[in-house]
């Protein structure tokens, strides 16, 4: 598509503003008369030639109209869910090695800079997924969850920086790994129902009730007392 220049007026005796408008009208007439394919080609070429300028303008507009821009993005995602899912799936398939490597690098950097925040970020994502899968209540924001330095049950120092790379994750959680405990399992992943304890403590607790824990304690005390008497 050929477009007319909107350069400065020349010395032909026509006022600058009138000449500019005349040239603009001619430009718009030619643009509107072109085919959709020609328009797309022209817009694509213009964007490639002015990419940085266009990106900067777009970022500034979003900052100046953040609420409006977020609403527009949410509406687009809602109205184009099938297209978006198909596009994301195809894009990931074409770029899987590069995207996976970038994700690993981000994870390692995150854990190196702030282990507690990184652990909570990835743990919250996993908790949300489990809650949806099992149809349990959950809170999207777990940022106010208390992250203790040691296990409140066993006193073990918690290691938040473990499992940030692939090799360590393959080993699975260790006894001093932090673990998200649901006080009452059926109440889900709401923040008032969550505590951070060691994996060892959570493994012992599992889904046992308070009465079951008392019975196990009584049984173990009886066994150990009996062993002590036998040795005496």
Secondary structure, DSSP 8 states (H G I E B T S, - for coil): ----------SSS--HHHHHHHHHHHHHHHHHHS-HHHHHHHHHHHHHHTHHHHHHHHHHHHHHTHHHHHHHHHHHHHHTHHHHHHHHHHHHHHSHHHHHHHHHHHHHHHHHH-HHHHHHHHHHHHHHHHHHHHT--B-S--TT----SB-TTT--B--TTTT-SHHHHHH---TTSEEEEESSGGG-B-GGGEEEEEHHHHHHHTT--HHHHHHHHHHHHHHHHHHHHHH-
